[in-house]
Amino acid sequence: MFAHSTTGVHEAVSAAVEGLAGSVPLWAKLSPNVTDLAEMAAAASEAGAAAVTLINTVMGMAIDPASGEPRLGAGGGGLSGPAIHPVAVRAVYECRQALPGLPIVGVGGVQTGEDAAELLAAGADAVQVGTATFADPRAPARVLQELARWCEANGVSNIDRLKGRAHDCS
Ligand SMILES: Cc1cc2nc3c(=O)[nH]c(=O)nc-3n(C[C@H](O)[C@H](O)[C@H](O)COP(=O)(O)O)c2cc1C
């Protein structure tokens, strides 16, 4: 379901929560292609989302300059992978700052354990791996192993001490 305003997010999440009738918790996946993502996350939370997943793809376009034709069949598309990692980090950081109690799943350009650590430090409670699995289906397991090694190398004995660490520095 797509919603382009806080009212739309509230309505969409409320309808989904009502439909699920408490059978499973609802996580709202949010797009970064908005002016204020924290407002969207707040609307999702108020409507009953148990968590938000940040971020979906970033709107992009590629054009063949020789012909002027778009390179993608649909004209534009969603950009994913390493290029959007900083966008994901900022989205997680800003939503964590605005909504300290809302569980956040961070996703966007995670390729290494350190990328996952960065999203956790920004305030994510959990991390997903998307595009990296296209090149390596075992990427999530590798990222987890690397994260464990990163924690060991950086003196992080409890992952909860890493979560939201960036907010202690601001
Ligand atoms: C080919 C492709 C298909 C996707 N399909 C969905 C989808 O159906 N629903 C959704 O919420 N996100 C979808 N996404 C977004 C990803 O779940 C993820 O939020 C985004 O790609 C950023 O993470 P990544 O850089 O690790 O891929 C898709 C991404 C790609 C590249």
The ligand as an SDF file (V2000), in Angstrom:
LIG
                    3D

 31 33  0  0  0  0  0  0  0  0999 V2000
   14.7250   -5.3990   -7.1310 C   0  0  0  0  0  0  0  0  0  0  0  0
   14.2250   -4.8180   -5.8520 C   0  0  0  0  0  0  0  0  0  0  0  0
   12.9300   -5.1280   -5.4590 C   0  0  0  0  0  0  0  0  0  0  0  0
   12.4210   -4.5960   -4.2730 C   0  0  0  0  0  0  0  0  0  0  0  0
   11.1340   -4.9040   -3.8980 N   0  0  0  0  0  0  0  0  0  0  0  0
   10.6410   -4.4070   -2.7490 C   0  0  0  0  0  0  0  0  0  0  0  0
    9.3080   -4.7290   -2.3370 C   0  0  0  0  0  0  0  0  0  0  0  0
    8.5720   -5.4570   -3.0160 O   0  0  0  0  0  0  0  0  0  0  0  0
    8.8550   -4.2180   -1.1780 N   0  0  0  0  0  0  0  0  0  0  0  0
    9.6340   -3.4070   -0.4000 C   0  0  0  0  0  0  0  0  0  0  0  0
    9.1870   -2.9560    0.6580 O   0  0  0  0  0  0  0  0  0  0  0  0
   10.9050   -3.0850   -0.7510 N   0  0  0  0  0  0  0  0  0  0  0  0
   11.4190   -3.5700   -1.9010 C   0  0  0  0  0  0  0  0  0  0  0  0
   12.6920   -3.2530   -2.2830 N   0  0  0  0  0  0  0  0  0  0  0  0
   13.4900   -2.3560   -1.4340 C   0  0  0  0  0  0  0  0  0  0  0  0
   14.4490   -3.1440   -0.5540 C   0  0  0  0  0  0  0  0  0  0  0  0
   13.7380   -4.0090    0.3210 O   0  0  0  0  0  0  0  0  0  0  0  0
   15.3240   -2.2010    0.2860 C   0  0  0  0  0  0  0  0  0  0  0  0
   14.4950   -1.4220    1.1280 O   0  0  0  0  0  0  0  0  0  0  0  0
   16.1730   -1.2630   -0.5690 C   0  0  0  0  0  0  0  0  0  0  0  0
   16.5950   -1.8850   -1.7610 O   0  0  0  0  0  0  0  0  0  0  0  0
   17.3770   -0.7490    0.2010 C   0  0  0  0  0  0  0  0  0  0  0  0
   18.1670   -1.8060    0.6820 O   0  0  0  0  0  0  0  0  0  0  0  0
   19.4170   -2.4280   -0.1500 P   0  0  0  0  0  0  0  0  0  0  0  0
   20.2640   -1.2790   -0.6030 O   0  0  0  0  0  0  0  0  0  0  0  0
   20.0880   -3.3410    0.8460 O   0  0  0  0  0  0  0  0  0  0  0  0
   18.8090   -3.1740   -1.3040 O   0  0  0  0  0  0  0  0  0  0  0  0
   13.2290   -3.7600   -3.4630 C   0  0  0  0  0  0  0  0  0  0  0  0
   14.5280   -3.4780   -3.8670 C   0  0  0  0  0  0  0  0  0  0  0  0
   15.0330   -3.9870   -5.0580 C   0  0  0  0  0  0  0  0  0  0  0  0
   16.4360   -3.6270   -5.4820 C   0  0  0  0  0  0  0  0  0  0  0  0
  1  2  1  0
  2  3  1  0
  2 30  2  0
  3  4  2  0
  4  5  1  0
  4 28  1  0
  5  6  2  0
  6  7  1  0
  6 13  1  0
  7  8  2  0
  7  9  1  0
  9 10  1  0
 10 11  2  0
 10 12  1  0
 12 13  2  0
 13 14  1  0
 14 15  1  0
 14 28  1  0
 15 16  1  0
 16 17  1  0
 16 18  1  0
 18 19  1  0
 18 20  1  0
 20 21  1  0
 20 22  1  0
 22 23  1  0
 23 24  1  0
 24 25  2  0
 24 26  1  0
 24 27  1  0
 28 29  2  0
 29 30  1  0
 30 31  1  0
M  END
$$$$
